[in-house]
Amino acid sequence: MTVRRAKTTVNDVSTVAKALIERDFKAAAKSNGVLSKVEQKEARAYVRAAADEVRKQQPGKHVQLDELAAQVAPRTQALMSEFNQPAGAGANLLSKAEANAAFKKDPVYGELVLEAYEIASGNGLDVDALALAKVERSLGLDPGEQITVYPTLHEAERSSGGWLVRLDDGLLKNKYVYGKNDLWHAEFDVDRLTGEISVTREH
């Protein structure tokens, strides 16, 4: 199972939110990097709201990622600051209750805060399950054969059968290596925002 983090920092949530803004903008604007009014109608609520602000403040301005992010980031930061503990040991942390409170206060921008919190805290996509499914497909297992998950590569390479090792539990992506018996086959990343799998090295 994907690692759940006991404590989630405001900085981590902000980092994930920034990556989500880029993901959602690119999904809406497609390939040319400019969000048209037609594309805006199909975008997420916070993207639509921020794009409206850009068009209002700068009439005739093309809505691009930087302009959109400049509208979104201050609003998400303000929401976190409003509900985050102002001082003391927990001042740099965001709790689930605080993220939920941000969403209830502002369902448009608060939705982004809540999603970023869920990913940063390890409660988003189960990327370990996605990694395991990728290995099962890649190794072409015999009926009844299962993949064993090991904590270290050293242990995995001394085993028999198919195996998987998580090399890094990152904020935006996890890194894995898999193989069979004493040979590793490939390293790959799983994006924690989208679930996309990218092979980074093959044996």
Secondary structure as GFF3:
##gff-version 3
##sequence-region A 1 203
A	DSSP	alpha_helix	10	29	.	.	.	ID=ss1
A	DSSP	alpha_helix	37	41	.	.	.	ID=ss2
A	DSSP	alpha_helix	45	57	.	.	.	ID=ss3
A	DSSP	alpha_helix	65	83	.	.	.	ID=ss4
A	DSSP	alpha_helix	96	105	.	.	.	ID=ss5
A	DSSP	alpha_helix	109	120	.	.	.	ID=ss6
A	DSSP	alpha_helix	127	139	.	.	.	ID=ss7
A	DSSP	beta_strand	148	150	.	.	.	ID=ss8
A	DSSP	alpha_helix	153	156	.	.	.	ID=ss9
A	DSSP	beta_strand	162	169	.	.	.	ID=ss10
A	DSSP	beta_strand	173	180	.	.	.	ID=ss11
A	DSSP	beta_strand	183	191	.	.	.	ID=ss12
A	DSSP	beta_strand	197	202	.	.	.	ID=ss13
###
